Amino acid sequence: MEELNPKVVEETIMSVLGTVTRADTSGLTMETPLTEVGLKSIQLISVSALLDEKLGVAPNFRTLIGMETIGDIRDYILKY
């Protein structure tokens, strides 16, 4: 698989979070705790599916539950 650009990954994560939560993500950073994003369990499934669709890799639902920050999602994706 082609190596993903970190900036593109970050932009895609923010876009997906905005789409799923229907919230303004302009104030979020990679250090923002996922608890502050306001994701419900069912939304985590959507986040995983959309990231996989757009980037070809994503943490699954159970992995997402254990993540602390938005940056954890980025790091997971860039690791693969």
N, C-alpha and C positions, 0 to 999 in steps of 0.2 A: 504494500500500500504506500502511496505517496505521502511524504512527510507533510503534516499540517502546519500552516503558518499560525503562530501563537496569537497574533492580532486578529486574524480571521476567526479563530476559535473563540476568543473573548467576545467579539462582536456577535457571533452566532449564539453563544450562550445568553447574552443579554437580550437579544432579539427573541429567543425562545422563551426566556423567563417573562418578558413583557407580553408575549402572545398568550402564554398559559395563564398568567395571573391577571392579565388586562390592566396592569398597573404601569405607572411611569417608572422606568428603570434608569433614568438619567442620573439619579443620585446614588446608584449602586456602584460598588467597586469590587474587585476580585477579593478584597478583604471582608466584604459584607457577610455576616453570618447568615446562613440559609434560613435560620429561624426568623430573621427580620424581613425576608422576602415574602413570607406569609403563604408558603406552599402547603396545600393540603395533600394528604396521602394520594388521592386519585390524580392530583396534578403532577406528582412526581412521575407517575407512569407516562403521562403526556410529555413531560420534559425529556424523559429517556427516549421515547419513541421519536420525537421531533429531532433531537440531537443526532440520533442514529440515522435518520432520514437525510439530514442536511450534511453531516460530517462523516458518516459511515462508521462511527464508533461512539459509544455512549455508556456510561455506567448504568447498570440495571437498577430497578426499583430498590432492591435491598441494599445495594451499594450506596445509592443516593441518600437513603435514610441515615447512614452512618457518617456522611460528610458534614463538615462544620461550616465551610465557607464556599462562596461561588468559585474561588480560586481552586478549591479541591476538585471541582468538576473539571476545570481547565487542565489541571495537572494530570488527572486521570486520563483525559482524552489525549493529551500530548505524549503520554507515556506509551501509547499504542500506535 
